[in-house]
Amino acid sequence: MVSPGAYNLVAQVDPNNAEFDENNNQAIASVSVAGTDAVLDWNSVLLNAVQTQGTLDRTNDVKLTDDIVPGEAPPIEACDAAIMSLAQYEAINAISGNGSNYLEDPITPTEGASAAAAAVGAAYQVLTTLFPEQTSTFDLQVAQSLAEIEDNPRAESLGFNFGLAVGSGVLATRAGDGSDVAQRPYTPGSNPGDYNETNEKGTVKAMLANFGDVTPFALEDLADFRPDGPPEYGSEEFMQETEQVRLFGGRTDTDRTQLLRTEDQTEIAQFWAYDRTDTFRPPGQWIEIAQSIALDQGNSLEENARLFAQLSVAMADAGIVAWDTKYTFNQQRPFNTIVQDELSGATDDPDWRPLLDTPPFPDYISGHATFGGAAASVLESFFGEDLSFEVASQELPGVTRTFDGSGDLNSFEEAALENANSRLYGGVHLNSSNLDGLATGQEVGAYVADNFLT
């Protein structure tokens, strides 16, 4: 599946249909749909880089350890997207005469510099720093992007070099933000209901236990956005929510119960999953949604620069809030309660397995729901409530879902709620984790839309 923007496609050709030699039959071509710009194109390049990194790590069987996180984990991806989009925004904004909104020491562009070429240079500088092993692919995209820009060669050269400098400046502001030490050993709690690093696959290291200490991009105090907490372990509410997961989120029927999930709910769980490292990951799915809408609405380069900077910053800060919340409350996953615990009631079901794989971090709150809530709030603020759109999924090629705001919610709220509900149908989150995550993300997104880069 190709989102609006630019992609580098690698083809392996066998002209005689008799042999296949990966070393002598490769060709790389950059493709882009009509009507895109440097912001849309390089957001697709970012998504490509995320998927490529995940594919490489999966192929090389890179494991989650106390020091290593395979692929681009969702909160890391959101931060990387924010850095790139902020660099593009700063570069374009400076050349358009609106000054700097993020850099403390803004860089002055040379008169006549191309804003589009500056966006290319800014993205290139960030991505080659974050994904150095993919530099040759980014080089190819630079040539393609500059060839599509219709400014004179001097303007493009000035703009590109200015973008490189701005990209370096934004990267420098994020140096020492804590993301490089966010993966640390986790000590499980000793209280009943504490997250204990086990799931249906056995013992798995906790992911990004220190990510809540990463410096936010726009928020001043994470505590202002941290929700109140999950239902008490073993309480009536907790048991009811756990039983709901057991009935709607299981992989197969068991002797204990008949699965209540519908075919449409199964599709929803799979459609929004993006848990595999070789996908765009959850923030990437919302970037792709924004690309499609922006292209359809005919956004200008300057409008896209602000849209994607706010969108990515909102998701990045939402991820930081979500991981801060996860490791503040340390709530175990439904699998542990249903299969491992010996609580009285219907939740005691040792044969139960979730439809989707349980991610290796605490349950409360849902990262999926938090990312979706933040993205939906920014998109609603930018495009308004009266917009219908269609969403595709890497998980289910050929399947689309449409959101038109025909019910009580607007289209963006509909999509965000379905994304949140998908984690219940997938068997990986209690409903309070989904709904509180959605509300938290909406608060973060609304704050960013109202206060950041305005």
C-alpha positions as CSV (number, residue, x, y, z in Angstrom):
1,M,0.0,0.0,0.0
2,V,1.3,3.4,-1.0
3,S,0.3,6.5,1.0
4,P,0.2,10.0,-0.7
5,G,3.8,11.0,-1.0
6,A,7.1,9.5,-2.2
7,Y,8.2,6.0,-2.0
8,N,11.3,4.2,-3.1
9,L,10.3,0.9,-4.7
10,V,12.9,-1.9,-5.1
11,A,12.2,-4.3,-7.9
12,Q,13.9,-7.6,-8.5
13,V,13.7,-8.6,-12.2
14,D,14.0,-12.1,-13.8
15,P,13.9,-11.5,-17.5
16,N,14.2,-15.2,-18.5
17,N,11.9,-16.4,-15.7
18,A,14.5,-19.1,-15.0
19,E,16.8,-17.8,-12.3
20,F,16.7,-15.3,-9.5
21,D,19.9,-13.5,-8.5
22,E,19.4,-10.8,-5.9
23,N,22.8,-9.4,-6.7
24,N,22.4,-8.5,-10.4
25,N,18.7,-7.9,-11.0
26,Q,17.8,-5.0,-8.7
27,A,16.4,-1.6,-9.6
28,I,15.3,1.2,-7.4
29,A,12.8,3.9,-8.5
30,S,11.1,6.7,-6.6
31,V,7.4,7.1,-7.1
32,S,5.0,9.8,-6.0
33,V,1.3,10.5,-6.7
34,A,0.3,13.8,-8.4
35,G,-0.3,16.9,-6.3
36,T,2.0,16.2,-3.4
37,D,4.7,18.5,-2.0
38,A,7.9,18.2,0.0
39,V,6.1,17.8,3.3
40,L,3.7,15.1,2.1
41,D,6.5,13.3,0.2
42,W,9.0,13.3,3.1
43,N,6.4,12.1,5.6
44,S,6.0,9.1,3.3
45,V,9.8,8.7,3.3
46,L,9.7,8.7,7.1
47,L,7.1,6.0,7.1
48,N,9.2,4.0,4.6
49,A,12.2,4.4,6.9
50,V,10.2,3.2,9.9
51,Q,8.9,0.1,8.0
52,T,12.4,-0.6,6.6
53,Q,14.0,-0.5,10.0
54,G,11.4,-2.8,11.5
55,T,11.8,-5.2,8.6
56,L,15.6,-5.3,9.0
57,D,15.3,-5.9,12.7
58,R,12.7,-8.6,12.2
59,T,14.7,-10.3,9.5
60,N,17.8,-10.2,11.8
61,D,15.8,-11.5,14.7
62,V,16.7,-8.5,16.9
63,K,15.2,-9.1,20.4
64,L,13.8,-6.7,23.0
65,T,16.4,-6.5,25.8
66,D,17.3,-4.1,28.6
67,D,19.3,-2.0,26.1
68,I,17.6,-2.6,22.7
69,V,14.2,-1.9,21.3
70,P,13.7,-3.5,17.9
71,G,12.3,-1.4,15.0
72,E,10.6,1.9,15.7
73,A,8.4,1.5,18.8
74,P,5.4,3.8,18.5
75,P,6.4,6.5,21.0
76,I,9.9,6.6,19.4
77,E,8.4,6.9,15.9
78,A,6.1,9.8,17.1
79,C,9.1,11.7,18.5
80,D,11.1,11.1,15.3
81,A,8.2,12.4,13.2
82,A,7.9,15.4,15.4
83,I,11.6,16.3,15.0
84,M,11.4,16.0,11.2
85,S,8.1,17.9,10.9
86,L,9.3,20.7,13.2
87,A,12.5,21.0,11.1
88,Q,10.4,21.3,8.0
89,Y,8.0,23.8,9.6
90,E,10.9,26.0,10.9
91,A,12.6,26.0,7.6
92,I,9.5,26.9,5.5
93,N,8.2,29.4,8.1
94,A,11.5,31.3,8.2
95,I,11.7,31.6,4.4
96,S,8.0,32.7,4.2
97,G,8.9,35.5,6.5
98,N,7.0,34.3,9.7
99,G,10.2,33.8,11.7
100,S,11.0,31.0,14.1
101,N,8.4,29.4,16.5
102,Y,10.5,26.6,17.9
103,L,14.3,27.2,17.7
104,E,15.7,29.3,20.5
105,D,18.5,30.5,18.3
106,P,16.7,30.9,14.9
107,I,18.8,30.7,11.7
108,T,18.3,33.4,9.1
109,P,17.8,32.2,5.5
110,T,19.6,33.8,2.5
111,E,17.2,35.9,0.4
112,G,15.8,34.0,-2.5
113,A,16.0,30.6,-0.9
114,S,13.4,28.0,-2.0
115,A,11.0,27.1,0.8
116,A,10.2,23.7,-0.8
117,A,13.9,22.9,-1.1
118,A,14.4,23.9,2.5
119,A,11.8,21.4,3.5
120,V,13.7,18.7,1.6
121,G,17.0,19.7,3.2
122,A,15.5,19.8,6.7
123,A,13.9,16.3,6.4
124,Y,17.0,14.9,4.8
125,Q,19.2,16.1,7.7
126,V,16.9,14.7,10.3
127,L,16.3,11.3,8.7
128,T,20.0,10.7,7.8
129,T,20.8,11.3,11.4
130,L,18.1,9.1,12.8
131,F,18.4,6.3,10.1
132,P,22.0,6.6,8.9
133,E,22.0,3.1,7.3
134,Q,19.3,4.3,4.9
135,T,21.2,7.3,3.6
136,S,21.5,6.0,0.1
137,T,17.7,5.8,-0.2
138,F,17.3,9.3,1.2
139,D,19.9,10.5,-1.4
140,L,17.7,9.1,-4.1
141,Q,14.7,10.9,-2.8
142,V,16.6,14.2,-2.5
143,A,17.3,14.1,-6.3
144,Q,13.7,13.2,-7.0
145,S,12.3,16.0,-4.8
146,L,14.6,18.7,-6.1
147,A,13.8,17.6,-9.7
148,E,10.1,18.2,-9.0
149,I,10.6,21.6,-7.5
150,E,10.3,24.3,-10.2
151,D,12.5,27.0,-8.5
152,N,15.8,28.1,-10.1
153,P,18.9,26.1,-9.2
154,R,20.4,28.8,-7.0
155,A,17.2,29.1,-5.0
156,E,17.0,25.4,-4.6
157,S,20.6,25.2,-3.5
158,L,20.2,28.0,-0.9
159,G,17.0,26.5,0.4
160,F,18.4,23.0,0.7
161,N,21.4,24.1,2.5
162,F,19.3,26.3,4.8
163,G,17.1,23.3,5.5
164,L,20.2,21.2,6.5
165,A,21.1,23.9,9.0
166,V,17.6,24.1,10.5
167,G,17.4,20.3,10.7
168,S,20.7,20.2,12.7
169,G,19.3,23.0,14.9
170,V,16.2,21.1,15.8
171,L,18.1,17.9,16.4
172,A,20.4,19.8,18.7
173,T,17.4,21.0,20.8
174,R,16.3,17.4,21.3
175,A,19.8,16.2,22.3
176,G,19.7,14.9,25.8
177,D,15.9,14.7,25.9
178,G,16.1,11.3,27.6
179,S,14.9,9.1,24.7
180,D,18.3,7.5,24.4
181,V,18.0,6.0,28.0
182,A,14.3,5.3,27.9
183,Q,14.8,1.5,27.6
184,R,16.0,0.5,31.0
185,P,15.5,-2.6,33.2
186,Y,12.1,-2.8,34.8
187,T,11.5,-4.1,38.3
188,P,8.1,-5.7,38.6
189,G,5.9,-4.7,41.5
190,S,5.1,-7.2,44.2
191,N,1.4,-6.3,44.7
192,P,-1.4,-8.3,43.1
193,G,-2.3,-6.9,39.7
194,D,1.1,-5.4,39.1
195,Y,2.6,-5.8,35.6
196,N,5.0,-8.7,35.7
197,E,6.7,-8.9,32.2
198,T,4.8,-12.1,31.2
199,N,2.3,-12.7,28.4
200,E,1.1,-15.5,26.2
201,K,4.6,-15.9,24.7
202,G,6.3,-16.2,28.1
203,T,8.6,-13.7,29.8
204,V,9.2,-10.6,27.7
205,K,11.2,-7.5,28.7
206,A,9.2,-4.4,29.5
207,M,9.5,-1.8,26.7
208,L,10.5,1.8,27.4
209,A,10.0,1.8,31.1
210,N,11.7,5.2,31.3
211,F,9.9,6.9,28.4
212,G,7.8,8.9,30.7
213,D,10.9,10.9,31.6
214,V,11.5,12.0,28.0
215,T,11.2,15.8,27.6
216,P,7.9,16.8,26.0
217,F,7.8,19.0,22.9
218,A,4.9,21.2,23.9
219,L,3.6,20.2,27.3
220,E,4.9,21.8,30.4
221,D,3.8,19.3,33.1
222,L,2.8,15.7,32.3
223,A,0.9,15.5,35.6
224,D,-1.6,18.0,34.1
225,F,-2.6,15.3,31.6
226,R,-2.1,12.1,33.5
227,P,-5.5,10.4,34.1
228,D,-6.7,9.3,37.6
229,G,-5.9,5.7,37.2
230,P,-7.4,2.3,36.5
231,P,-10.1,0.5,38.5
232,E,-8.8,-1.2,41.6
233,Y,-7.5,-4.7,41.1
234,G,-10.2,-7.2,42.0
235,S,-12.9,-4.6,42.3
236,E,-16.3,-5.2,40.7
237,E,-15.5,-2.8,37.9
238,F,-12.2,-4.4,37.2
239,M,-13.8,-7.9,37.1
240,Q,-16.5,-6.7,34.8
241,E,-14.0,-5.2,32.4
242,T,-11.8,-8.2,32.5
243,E,-14.8,-10.5,31.7
244,Q,-15.6,-8.2,28.8
245,V,-12.1,-8.7,27.3
246,R,-12.4,-12.4,27.8
247,L,-15.8,-12.5,26.0
248,F,-14.9,-10.1,23.1
249,G,-11.1,-10.3,22.8
250,G,-10.3,-14.0,22.6
251,R,-8.4,-15.7,19.8
252,T,-10.6,-18.8,19.8
253,D,-13.6,-20.2,21.7
254,T,-12.8,-22.2,24.8
255,D,-14.8,-24.8,26.8
256,R,-15.7,-22.0,29.2
257,T,-17.5,-19.5,26.9
258,Q,-18.7,-18.7,23.5
259,L,-16.9,-15.8,21.9
260,L,-19.2,-12.7,21.5
261,R,-17.0,-10.7,19.0
262,T,-18.7,-10.0,15.7
263,E,-17.0,-10.3,12.3
264,D,-16.9,-6.5,12.0
265,Q,-15.3,-6.2,15.4
266,T,-12.7,-8.7,14.4
267,E,-12.0,-6.6,11.3
268,I,-11.7,-3.5,13.5
269,A,-9.2,-5.2,15.8
270,Q,-7.0,-6.3,12.9
271,F,-7.5,-3.1,10.8
272,W,-6.0,-0.8,13.5
273,A,-3.4,-3.2,15.0
274,Y,-0.1,-2.1,13.5
275,D,1.7,-4.0,16.3
276,R,4.3,-5.7,13.9
277,T,7.6,-3.9,13.6
278,D,7.4,-4.1,9.8
279,T,4.4,-1.7,9.6
280,F,4.1,2.0,9.8
281,R,3.1,1.6,13.5
282,P,0.1,3.3,15.1
283,P,1.4,7.0,14.8
284,G,2.3,6.3,11.2
285,Q,-1.3,5.2,10.4
286,W,-2.5,8.6,11.6
287,I,0.2,10.4,9.6
288,E,-1.1,8.5,6.5
289,I,-4.7,9.5,7.3
290,A,-3.6,13.1,7.5
291,Q,-1.6,12.9,4.2
292,S,-4.7,11.6,2.4
293,I,-7.0,14.3,3.7
294,A,-4.4,17.1,3.2
295,L,-3.9,16.0,-0.4
296,D,-7.7,15.8,-1.0
297,Q,-8.2,19.3,0.5
298,G,-5.5,20.9,-1.6
299,N,-3.3,22.2,1.3
300,S,-0.5,24.6,0.6
301,L,3.1,23.8,1.5
302,E,2.9,26.2,4.5
303,E,-0.4,24.7,5.6
304,N,1.0,21.1,5.5
305,A,4.1,22.3,7.4
306,R,2.0,23.5,10.3
307,L,-0.5,20.6,10.1
308,F,2.2,17.8,10.3
309,A,4.2,19.6,12.9
310,Q,1.2,20.0,15.2
311,L,0.1,16.4,14.4
312,S,3.4,14.8,15.1
313,V,4.1,16.9,18.2
314,A,0.7,16.0,19.6
315,M,1.3,12.3,19.1
316,A,4.8,12.5,20.5
317,D,3.7,14.2,23.7
318,A,0.7,11.9,23.9
319,G,3.1,9.0,23.8
320,I,5.2,10.4,26.6
321,V,2.1,11.0,28.7
322,A,0.9,7.4,27.9
323,W,4.2,5.8,28.9
324,D,4.4,8.0,32.0
325,T,1.0,6.8,33.0
326,K,1.7,3.1,32.2
327,Y,4.7,3.0,34.5
328,T,3.0,5.1,37.1
329,F,0.2,2.6,37.7
330,N,1.9,-0.6,36.4
331,Q,-1.4,-2.4,35.7
332,Q,-1.1,-5.9,34.4
333,R,-2.6,-7.0,31.1
334,P,-5.9,-8.8,30.8
335,F,-4.1,-12.0,29.8
336,N,-2.4,-12.2,33.2
337,T,-5.7,-11.7,35.1
338,I,-7.7,-14.2,33.0
339,V,-5.0,-16.9,32.6
340,Q,-2.6,-16.6,35.5
341,D,-4.6,-15.2,38.5
342,E,-6.9,-17.3,40.6
343,L,-9.5,-14.7,41.2
344,S,-13.0,-16.1,41.8
345,G,-15.4,-15.7,39.0
346,A,-15.6,-16.2,35.2
347,T,-12.2,-14.5,34.5
348,D,-10.3,-17.7,35.7
349,D,-9.8,-19.2,32.2
350,P,-6.3,-20.8,31.8
351,D,-6.9,-21.7,28.1
352,W,-7.8,-18.2,27.0
353,R,-5.6,-16.4,24.5
354,P,-6.0,-12.8,23.1
355,L,-6.8,-12.3,19.4
356,L,-3.7,-10.0,19.0
357,D,-0.4,-10.4,20.7
358,T,-0.1,-8.7,24.0
359,P,2.5,-5.8,23.8
360,P,5.3,-5.8,26.4
361,F,4.3,-2.9,28.7
362,P,1.6,-2.2,31.3
363,D,-2.1,-2.0,30.4
364,Y,-3.2,1.4,31.6
365,I,-3.5,3.5,29.5
366,S,-3.7,2.4,25.9
367,G,-1.0,3.9,23.7
368,H,-3.1,3.2,20.6
369,A,-6.1,5.1,22.0
370,T,-3.9,8.0,23.2
371,F,-2.2,8.5,19.8
372,G,-5.5,8.3,18.1
373,G,-7.2,10.8,20.4
374,A,-4.3,13.3,20.0
375,A,-4.3,13.0,16.2
376,A,-8.0,13.3,15.9
377,S,-8.1,16.5,18.0
378,V,-5.4,18.1,15.8
379,L,-7.1,17.0,12.6
380,E,-10.5,18.3,13.8
381,S,-9.0,21.6,14.8
382,F,-7.3,22.0,11.4
383,F,-10.0,20.7,9.0
384,G,-13.2,21.2,11.1
385,E,-15.9,18.7,12.1
386,D,-17.8,18.3,8.8
387,L,-15.4,16.1,6.8
388,S,-15.8,12.5,5.5
389,F,-12.8,10.4,4.9
390,E,-11.7,6.8,4.1
391,V,-8.9,4.9,5.8
392,A,-6.9,2.0,4.5
393,S,-4.7,-0.4,6.4
394,Q,-1.5,-2.3,5.9
395,E,-2.9,-5.0,8.1
396,L,-5.8,-5.8,5.7
397,P,-4.8,-4.8,2.2
398,G,-7.9,-3.9,0.1
399,V,-10.1,-3.2,3.1
400,T,-11.1,0.4,3.8
401,R,-13.3,1.9,6.5
402,T,-15.2,5.2,6.1
403,F,-15.9,7.8,8.7
404,D,-18.5,10.5,7.9
405,G,-19.8,11.9,11.2
406,S,-23.3,10.7,10.6
407,G,-23.8,9.7,14.2
408,D,-23.3,11.6,17.5
409,L,-19.6,12.0,16.9
410,N,-17.8,13.9,14.1
411,S,-15.8,11.8,11.7
412,F,-12.4,12.3,13.5
413,E,-14.0,11.3,16.8
414,E,-15.5,8.3,15.2
415,A,-12.2,7.1,13.8
416,A,-10.4,7.7,17.1
417,L,-13.1,5.8,19.1
418,E,-13.0,2.8,16.7
419,N,-9.2,2.8,17.0
420,A,-9.5,2.7,20.8
421,N,-12.2,0.0,20.8
422,S,-10.0,-2.1,18.6
423,R,-7.8,-2.9,21.5
424,L,-10.7,-4.4,23.5
425,Y,-11.7,-6.5,20.5
426,G,-8.0,-7.6,20.2
427,G,-8.0,-8.7,23.8
428,V,-5.0,-6.6,24.9
429,H,-6.6,-3.8,27.0
430,L,-9.4,-3.2,29.5
431,N,-12.0,-0.8,28.3
432,S,-11.1,1.8,30.9
433,S,-7.5,1.8,29.5
434,N,-8.9,2.5,26.0
435,L,-11.4,5.2,27.0
436,D,-9.1,7.0,29.4
437,G,-6.3,6.8,26.8
438,L,-8.6,8.3,24.2
439,A,-9.7,11.2,26.5
440,T,-6.0,11.8,27.5
441,G,-4.9,12.0,23.9
442,Q,-7.8,14.3,23.0
443,E,-6.7,16.7,25.8
444,V,-3.1,16.6,24.6
445,G,-4.1,17.1,21.0
446,A,-6.4,20.0,21.8
447,Y,-3.7,21.7,23.9
448,V,-1.2,21.4,21.1
449,A,-3.6,22.7,18.5
450,D,-4.5,25.7,20.6
451,N,-1.1,26.6,22.0
452,F,1.7,25.3,19.8
453,L,2.9,26.8,16.5
454,T,-0.1,29.1,16.4
